[in-house]
Amino acid sequence: MASQGPFALPGHVHSVVTPLSQRLVLDRRGSTVWDVRTSDGRFAVKLGYPSRTHSWTAWAPAREAAILRQLIPEEVRFGEWEEGTWSAQPWHEGESLFTLWEPHRHAKEPAAPDLDEALSCAAALAKLHQDGWAHGDVQPNHFVIGPSETFLIDLALARGGEVPEAYDFRYRGCLVHYEAPEISRSILESGTAVPTKEADVYALGASLFLSATGWRHVSYPDDASRKDQRQAIVDKPHRPVNVPGRQGKLIEQMMSRNPADRPSSAEVCQELRAAR
């Protein structure tokens, strides 16, 4: 049976991180996350454990840490504990894209979203792509928009470089509300898929659309099974994009069903800069 959180910081993790204070941020789907302040700074400490439906969540913190060590100069620590793996990475202060756009969100008459904020999200994704990685789990809550920089977080599902075999696992899709049709199709047919930069661009378009309107990119009942949700994404066109201005047309292109018809993340940045 799957372990159940939330979990306190294990003793040996506590001795490595040496918190001055700690705050529980979330506990769901096999991950307990703490906001930890230490004499060396502020860190997000993640504890992975088997969820009710997936065992790979136990290895996700270590897998993400191994990726982050290839991408950022700051120190990232990770290791194992009795339920899975843990990691400590720099904390990023800010608001998620979804939260930041909430005051202007409207299903039928959305306001034109802030182009600088949209550009900052696209730029964070383009930087990851330039470094050779596909994120695999792009969603509004994974863009943290801070005072001076926007961060793309939660890289546990990313593909593009070396990952220790002991902590690696097969990609079985992401949060379906942002999943590209080709990813959903592959999951339905084989149970797995390969994250791509093109699918990331689709997910960024779906993220901008949902953050501006509150609508998922494809219509399906709230209580639909994960399989039925993916089948709807495969079978049905995305909802009409009613976001005003050039950003709406860009989102339409980003959510093209054919991956080859989507702009690259760098091209998305170019278009958003031109629209400012």
C-alpha positions in Angstrom: 0.0 0.0 0.0 1.2 3.5 -0.8 2.6 5.6 2.0 0.6 8.6 3.2 2.0 12.0 4.1 2.5 14.7 5.2 5.9 13.6 6.5 8.1 15.5 8.9 11.7 16.0 7.8 13.6 12.8 8.6 16.3 13.2 11.2 19.3 12.8 8.8 17.7 15.3 6.4 17.2 17.7 9.2 20.9 17.4 10.2 22.0 18.0 6.6 19.7 21.0 6.0 19.8 22.4 9.5 16.5 24.5 9.5 16.1 27.6 11.5 12.4 27.5 10.6 10.2 25.3 8.3 6.7 25.6 6.8 4.7 22.9 5.2 3.9 24.0 1.6 2.0 21.1 0.2 1.5 17.4 0.4 -0.1 15.6 -2.5 0.4 12.9 -5.1 3.5 11.4 -3.4 5.4 14.6 -2.5 5.7 16.6 0.7 7.3 20.0 0.2 8.7 22.3 3.0 9.7 25.9 2.8 12.9 25.8 4.9 15.0 28.8 6.1 18.6 28.1 7.2 21.7 30.2 8.0 22.7 29.6 4.3 19.5 30.8 2.8 16.0 29.6 1.9 15.3 26.2 0.3 12.4 24.0 -1.0 12.9 20.6 0.6 11.0 17.8 -1.1 10.3 14.4 0.3 9.1 11.8 -2.3 7.1 8.7 -1.4 4.9 6.3 -3.4 1.5 7.8 -4.1 -1.7 5.8 -4.3 -1.4 5.4 -8.1 2.4 5.8 -8.8 5.6 4.4 -7.3 7.8 6.8 -9.3 6.9 9.7 -7.1 9.3 8.3 -4.5 12.2 8.9 -6.9 11.1 12.3 -8.3 13.0 14.6 -5.9 16.3 12.9 -6.6 15.7 12.8 -10.3 14.9 16.5 -10.3 17.9 17.3 -8.2 20.2 15.5 -10.7 18.7 17.6 -13.5 19.0 20.9 -11.6 22.7 20.2 -10.9 23.2 20.4 -14.6 21.3 23.6 -15.0 21.8 26.0 -12.1 25.0 27.2 -10.3 23.4 27.0 -6.8 24.0 24.0 -4.6 21.3 21.3 -4.8 21.4 18.4 -2.3 19.6 15.1 -2.5 19.6 11.6 -1.0 17.4 8.8 0.1 15.1 8.3 3.1 13.0 5.4 4.2 10.0 6.2 1.9 11.9 7.3 -1.2 14.2 10.3 -2.0 14.6 13.8 -0.8 16.1 17.0 -2.2 16.9 20.6 -1.1 16.9 23.3 -3.8 16.8 27.1 -3.8 13.5 28.6 -2.9 12.0 31.0 -5.5 9.8 33.8 -4.2 6.9 34.9 -6.3 3.4 34.2 -7.5 2.3 31.5 -10.0 1.1 32.5 -13.4 -2.4 31.2 -12.5 -2.6 33.1 -9.2 -1.2 36.4 -10.8 -3.8 36.4 -13.5 -6.8 35.5 -11.3 -8.0 39.1 -10.8 -8.4 39.5 -14.6 -9.6 36.0 -15.4 -12.9 35.8 -17.3 -14.4 32.9 -19.2 -16.3 34.9 -21.9 -14.5 38.3 -22.0 -11.0 37.8 -20.7 -8.8 40.9 -20.5 -5.6 41.0 -22.5 -3.0 39.3 -20.3 0.1 41.1 -19.3 2.6 40.7 -22.1 5.6 41.1 -19.9 4.5 38.3 -17.6 3.6 36.0 -20.5 7.0 36.8 -22.1 8.8 36.0 -18.8 7.2 32.6 -18.8 8.0 31.9 -22.4 11.6 33.0 -21.8 12.0 30.7 -18.9 10.8 27.8 -21.1 13.0 28.9 -24.0 16.0 28.9 -21.7 15.4 25.3 -20.7 14.9 24.3 -24.3 18.1 26.1 -25.3 19.9 24.0 -22.6 18.7 20.9 -24.4 15.8 19.8 -22.1 12.1 19.4 -22.6 10.2 20.1 -19.4 7.4 17.5 -19.7 5.1 19.1 -17.1 4.5 22.7 -18.1 1.5 24.2 -16.3 0.6 27.6 -14.8 1.6 26.7 -11.3 5.1 25.8 -12.4 5.9 29.4 -13.5 6.8 31.4 -10.4 6.9 35.1 -11.3 9.1 37.0 -8.9 10.1 40.6 -8.5 13.0 40.4 -11.0 12.8 36.9 -12.6 10.4 34.2 -13.6 11.4 30.6 -12.7 10.1 27.4 -14.3 10.0 24.8 -11.5 9.3 21.1 -10.9 11.7 19.5 -13.4 11.3 15.9 -12.2 9.8 14.8 -15.5 12.2 16.6 -17.8 14.1 14.8 -20.5 17.2 15.8 -22.4 20.4 14.8 -20.5 21.9 12.2 -18.2 19.9 11.0 -15.2 21.2 8.4 -12.8 19.6 5.1 -13.6 18.7 4.4 -10.0 16.4 7.5 -10.0 15.1 7.4 -13.6 11.6 6.3 -14.6 9.4 6.2 -17.6 7.3 9.2 -18.6 3.6 8.6 -18.2 2.3 12.0 -19.0 1.6 15.1 -17.0 -1.4 17.1 -15.7 -3.8 16.3 -18.5 -5.3 19.9 -18.5 -2.2 21.0 -20.4 -1.3 17.8 -22.3 -0.7 18.0 -26.1 -2.8 15.6 -28.3 0.2 13.6 -29.4 1.2 13.0 -25.8 -2.3 11.9 -24.8 -2.5 9.6 -27.8 0.8 7.9 -26.9 -0.2 7.4 -23.3 -3.5 5.8 -24.4 -1.8 3.6 -26.9 1.3 2.5 -25.0 1.1 3.8 -21.4 4.2 6.1 -22.0 5.3 9.0 -24.1 8.4 11.1 -24.8 8.3 14.7 -23.6 9.1 17.1 -26.5 9.8 20.8 -26.8 6.8 21.0 -29.2 4.5 19.5 -26.5 5.9 22.0 -24.0 4.9 24.9 -26.3 1.4 23.4 -26.6 1.3 23.2 -22.8 2.4 26.8 -22.4 -0.3 27.9 -24.8 -2.9 25.9 -22.8 -1.5 27.4 -19.6 -1.8 31.0 -20.9 -5.4 30.2 -22.1 -6.5 28.7 -18.8 -4.9 31.4 -16.7 -6.7 34.1 -18.8 -10.1 32.4 -19.1 -10.4 29.7 -16.5 -11.2 27.2 -19.3 -9.3 24.0 -19.9 -8.0 23.7 -23.5 -10.4 20.9 -24.3 -13.9 20.4 -23.0 -14.6 17.3 -20.8 -16.6 16.7 -17.7 -15.0 17.5 -14.4 -15.5 14.0 -13.2 -14.2 12.3 -16.3 -11.6 9.6 -15.8 -8.0 10.3 -16.8 -8.5 7.9 -19.8 -11.6 9.8 -20.9 -9.9 13.1 -20.5 -7.0 12.0 -22.8 -9.5 10.5 -25.3 -11.2 13.9 -25.5 -7.9 15.6 -26.1 -7.2 13.2 -28.9 -10.6 13.3 -30.5 -11.8 16.9 -30.0 -10.5 20.3 -31.1 -9.4 22.7 -28.5 -11.8 25.4 -27.3 -12.0 28.6 -29.4 -9.3 31.0 -28.2 -11.0 34.2 -27.1 -8.0 35.9 -25.6 -7.8 39.4 -27.2 -5.0 40.8 -29.2 -1.9 39.2 -30.8 -1.5 37.0 -27.8 -4.8 35.2 -28.6 -3.6 34.5 -32.2 -0.3 33.2 -30.8 -2.0 30.9 -28.3 -4.0 29.5 -31.2 -0.7 28.7 -33.1 0.9 27.2 -30.0 -2.1 24.8 -29.6 -1.9 23.6 -33.2 -2.7 19.9 -33.4 0.3 19.2 -35.6 3.5 19.7 -33.6 5.3 20.9 -36.7 2.9 23.8 -37.0 3.6 25.2 -33.6 6.2 28.0 -33.1 9.3 27.2 -31.1 9.6 28.6 -27.6 12.1 31.1 -29.0 9.7 32.2 -31.7 7.0 32.6 -29.0 9.3 35.0 -27.2 10.0 36.9 -30.4 6.2 37.3 -31.1 5.5 38.5 -27.5 8.3 41.0 -27.7 7.0 42.4 -31.0 3.5 42.7 -29.4 4.7 44.8 -26.5 
